[in-house]
Amino acid sequence: MMIDCRDVPSESGCTLTIAGEPDEVLRAAAAHAVDVHGHADGEELRNGLREALREASDGLTPAGAFIQVIEFRTRRIDEFDDVTRQWADAIGPARTARWDITGADLDEADSYLQIVEFPDRAAAMSNSDHPATSAFADRLRKLCDSDPTFHNLEVHQSTVF
């Protein structure tokens, strides 16, 4: 089982994930909640943590998840990376993106793909509607050599080979 702090809104934007046997996870999560988040240990906290327990992920993006692929061109990739970090700080615990990867196209100079995973389409739309994301998008467009292209995908399946 696991508990992922990213699933629970917090002012700190904590990203800790705890995985193991249910009792171990519950003990460790309670200690973390008290030590890092300032909660009082007690039955209310423990009940909330029990409700947050879920099957441990194998790291694969599950069917039904939402992936956004963004194609863009820029000669200012370092600034792009800085703006992305600033957005993550600005959106804080309202962030619904679980992970992203930005890769350089080795066959076309200054061309990049960014792949972002969300739990589902609704989470992606919530992320997109946040004011921090609107400001982020405006700043990124100014760094790009042309308008980015967006591809919105619902995951059909994930496979490990």
C-alpha positions in Angstrom: 0.0 0.0 0.0 1.0 3.6 -0.3 0.3 7.2 0.7 1.4 10.0 -1.6 1.5 13.6 -0.2 0.8 14.9 -3.7 -2.8 13.4 -3.4 -3.5 15.6 -0.4 -3.5 19.4 -0.7 -0.9 21.0 1.5 0.7 24.5 1.7 4.2 23.0 1.5 3.6 21.2 -1.8 5.1 18.1 -0.3 5.9 15.3 -2.7 6.8 12.5 -0.3 5.4 9.0 -1.2 5.5 6.2 1.4 5.0 2.6 0.4 5.0 -0.7 2.2 2.8 -2.9 4.3 -0.4 -1.0 5.5 0.6 -0.8 9.2 4.1 0.4 8.3 2.8 3.0 5.9 0.2 4.3 8.4 2.9 4.6 11.2 5.4 6.4 8.9 2.7 8.7 7.4 1.5 9.7 10.8 5.0 10.5 11.9 5.6 12.5 8.7 2.2 14.3 9.1 3.2 15.3 12.7 6.8 16.2 12.0 6.6 17.9 8.6 3.0 19.1 8.4 2.3 20.0 12.0 -0.7 17.7 12.5 -1.6 16.4 15.9 -1.4 12.6 16.1 -4.7 11.0 17.0 -7.6 9.0 15.8 -8.8 11.7 13.4 -5.4 11.9 11.7 -5.1 8.1 11.5 -8.6 7.7 10.0 -7.8 10.3 7.4 -4.5 8.5 6.6 -6.4 5.1 6.4 -8.7 6.7 3.8 -5.7 8.0 1.8 -4.1 4.5 1.6 -4.2 3.0 -1.9 -2.6 0.2 -3.8 1.1 0.9 -4.4 1.8 2.0 -8.0 4.2 0.2 -10.2 5.2 3.5 -11.8 3.2 2.9 -14.9 0.7 5.4 -16.1 -2.6 3.7 -15.6 -5.4 3.3 -18.2 -7.7 6.3 -18.0 -4.9 8.7 -17.1 -4.5 11.9 -19.1 -1.3 12.7 -21.0 -0.6 16.0 -22.6 2.2 16.2 -25.1 3.4 19.7 -26.0 5.6 20.3 -29.0 7.5 23.6 -29.0 10.6 25.4 -30.5 12.9 27.6 -28.5 16.4 28.8 -28.4 15.9 29.7 -24.7 15.5 26.3 -23.1 17.3 27.2 -19.9 14.8 30.1 -19.4 12.0 27.6 -20.2 13.2 25.3 -17.4 13.3 28.2 -15.0 9.8 29.3 -15.8 8.6 25.7 -15.3 10.1 25.6 -11.8 8.5 29.0 -11.0 5.1 27.7 -12.1 5.5 24.6 -9.9 6.2 26.9 -6.9 3.3 29.3 -7.8 0.6 26.6 -8.3 1.8 24.7 -5.1 -0.6 22.1 -3.8 -3.2 22.9 -6.5 -0.9 21.2 -9.0 -2.6 18.1 -10.4 0.2 17.1 -12.8 1.9 14.0 -11.4 5.1 14.2 -13.5 6.6 15.7 -16.7 9.4 15.0 -19.0 11.0 17.6 -21.4 13.1 16.2 -24.2 15.2 17.7 -26.9 14.5 16.5 -30.5 17.9 15.1 -31.6 16.9 15.4 -35.3 15.7 19.0 -35.2 17.6 21.8 -33.4 15.8 23.9 -30.8 12.7 21.5 -31.0 11.3 20.0 -27.8 8.5 17.8 -26.5 7.1 18.0 -23.0 5.0 15.1 -21.8 2.9 15.7 -18.7 0.8 13.1 -16.8 -2.4 13.8 -14.9 -4.7 11.4 -13.1 -7.5 12.1 -15.6 -8.9 14.7 -17.9 -10.7 16.5 -15.2 -7.5 16.9 -13.2 -5.8 18.3 -16.3 -8.5 20.8 -16.9 -8.4 21.9 -13.2 -4.7 22.4 -13.6 -5.2 24.4 -16.9 -7.8 26.6 -15.3 -5.6 27.7 -12.4 -4.4 31.3 -12.7 -0.8 30.2 -12.1 -1.0 28.0 -15.2 -2.4 30.9 -17.3 0.5 33.1 -16.3 2.9 30.3 -16.9 1.5 29.7 -20.4 1.8 33.4 -21.3 5.4 33.5 -20.2 6.3 30.3 -22.1 4.7 31.5 -25.3 7.1 34.5 -25.2 10.1 32.1 -24.9 9.0 30.0 -27.9 9.9 30.7 -31.5 6.3 29.7 -32.6 3.1 28.7 -31.0 3.3 25.3 -29.2 1.2 22.4 -30.4 -0.8 20.4 -27.8 -1.8 16.8 -28.0 -4.3 15.6 -25.4 -4.3 11.8 -24.9 -6.3 9.5 -22.7 -4.1 6.5 -21.8 -5.4 3.3 -23.3 -2.7 1.0 -21.9 0.8 1.0 -20.4 3.3 -1.8 -20.9 6.7 -2.5 -19.5 9.0 -4.5 -21.8 
